[in-house]
Amino acid sequence: MKKVIVTGADGFVGSALVKSLISNGYFVYAVVKDKKQLHDEDNINYIEAEFKDYINLESRISDRSFDAFYHLAWNGTFGKSFEDHHRQLQNAAYAADALMAAVRLQCKRFVLAGTIVELEVKHYITTDKGEPRISCIYGAAKLSAEMICRTLAYQHKIGFNTAILASIYGPGDRSSMIQNVLIRALQEGKSPKLIQGENLYDWIYIDDVADALVAIEQKGQANRTYYVGHRELQTFESLVSKTRDIVAPNVGLRFGELQDKTVIDYFMIDREALFRDTGFVCKADFDDSIRKTAQWLAEQKAKEGANS
C-alpha cells in the first residue's frame, strides 16, 4: 500500500484530496492543526501540527519511506489576508520547512500546491507597466515557495512538482471566491457587479483537482510544474452566463460594471503537460457540479439562519 503525507488535510482542497487518495488505495498521514473532532479511520492517521511545527514534523510521525508529501497548507488564501505580506512570506518559509521534513521522512516526491496568480506575478516581473492587484502578494509568496522548494529538492535529491491550481469551486469552500459570491447572489435573485466578460478564465471543480493531484503522484514526471485545470478555456461571460442559467435563469447579468485588473496569461504555462504525462482529464460535468455547489451553499445558509 502506498503511503503519503498531506498538510492542510482538513481544508477545502486537502479533505477532497484525502478522500481521493483513500479511494485509490493509499494510506494517508493527514496533518491538521486540530484533530479534536477527528478520529483515525481505516487508511488514515491524523497528525496534529501547527505551521511552526513543520520544522521538526518527522518527530510526530513514526513511519518512514513515503511515496509523496503533499503540501497544501497555507495561512491566508483569500480576502484581507492577501495584504499581510509578513504572513504570506512566512508561508514560503513554512513550505521550505515542510520540504526538509519530507527529506528526513524519506519521501520520494514533494508536491507543492501553487496558484494561478503566480502567472500574473510572472507577467509583472517582465514588464514595467500595469497595476498589480493585492493578491499578487499572495502569488509572489507562492512563487517564492516554489523556487525555494525546487532548489532544496534538487540539492537533497527528492522529486518535486508544483501544481498550479486554477480557480476552484465546489461543496466545502467557505471562501468568498467569485463562484460562491455569484451563486449566493443568484439564489437571492440578484446580479452581483461583474467585470467585462471577454477575458479567458478557468473554473475547476474540487473533485477534479483532487484526482489531478493523485495523478501527479502516480504518473507525473519529477521536477515539472503542472497546470491543474482545463486544457480548453472559456470566457468569463460564458462561465457566468452558464452558472446563471443553472441557478437562476430569470436573473439579468450586467457585465462591465467593475474594472478587470486581472492579468493572467494562460499561455505562459503548458496546459497540456498533465494530460501528456498522466492522461488526466477533468471529468466533472459543469451543470451538475454547479448544482451541487449551489445546493451546498443553500444548506449552509439555512444552517446559519437556524443558529442565529
PyMOL commands that set and color helices and strands:
alter all, ss='L'
color gray80, all
select helices_A, chain A and resi 12-23+51-60+79-83+85-104+117-125+135-155+178-187+206-219+236-247+266-268+273-278+286-307
alter helices_A, ss='H'
color red, helices_A
select strands_A, chain A and resi 3-7+27-32+44-48+68-71+109-115+159-165+167-169+200-201+203-205+224-228+234-235
alter strands_A, ss='S'
color yellow, strands_A
deselect
rebuild
show_as cartoon
